[in-house]
Amino acid sequence: MADDPLDDFTAEDVTLCGRTRRVHRTGTGPAVIVIAEMPGISPKVADVARRVASIGATAVMPSLFGVDGRDPRPDNLGNLGAVTNMLGTIAKTCITREFTILATGKTSPVASWLRALAAHEHDRCGGPGVGAVGMCFTGGFALAMATDERMLAPVLSQPSLPFAVLPGRARSIDVSKPDLALVQARCARGLQVMGLRFQGDRLAPASRFAYLADLLGDAFIGIELPDDTANPDSMFPQPHSVLTEDLRDEPGQPTREAYDQVLAFFAEKLGLAPVV
């Protein structure tokens, strides 16, 4: 692949909660917030937004980190460039204090901005509510956004925070106890939450999904894929990114079927035509 000019999106600087960020949009209909994984809005993340728009939604991509449209793969940046880009973006993000990396029982401060963005986009796009998909570093953000009644379809793809490198981090997620209690109450009233991971992914460990299932009960729709279903040409040494890098985008492939389940989830919750 190569860098994506994102020229089929409209771009706007949006100021919320005293912070201005670039937001890219495509499509029409109810809003779905597409929150990029590390190291930013890559061509494959942009393709997630395009596919969301194809079902009759407005895909909304906020720029939280990285260079918008940059292809992070080694065949574009070179091996050293790809590593430098990834680690440099993570390092810059960690020092902003907007992201909770290791701490348990805390919601990342950036979630407040994302909740405000969801409310802004609901007012702008209309519909019964909004959806969101967070990936990897941002996976838990979609859950944190579900404290707002307008969030009807939160999807957590390989949620990787807090990093499960220290004891107690694996069976947790980067959402505070008060926020989790609000989500639990909403789930008791009918909200559903979808999660995606590969079975061997240690960044989004099995114990995190078990924790979410214990917390949310039948409202948590956990999809766990065998590692051997991942894209063999992935840039990652172990399967991780279900909707992007490790997607095998062919009919009948388990990752494609999981992707279709995500789109069907958005369509059902946002009152769109069924996904065929």
Secondary structure, DSSP 8 states (H G I E B T S, - for coil): ------TTSEEEEEEETTEEEEEEEE-SSSEEEEE--TTSS-HHHHHHHHHHHHTT-EEEEE--SS-TT---SHHHH-HHHHHHHHHHHHHHHHTTSSS-SS-SS---THHHHHHHHHHHHHHHH-SS-EEEEEEGGGHHHHHHGGGSTTEEEEEEES---S-TTSTTSTT--SS-HHHHHHHHHHHHTT--EEEEEETT-SSS-HHHHHHHHHHHGGGEEEEEE-GGGS-TT-SSSS---TTTTT---STT-HHHHHHHHHHHHHHHHTT-----
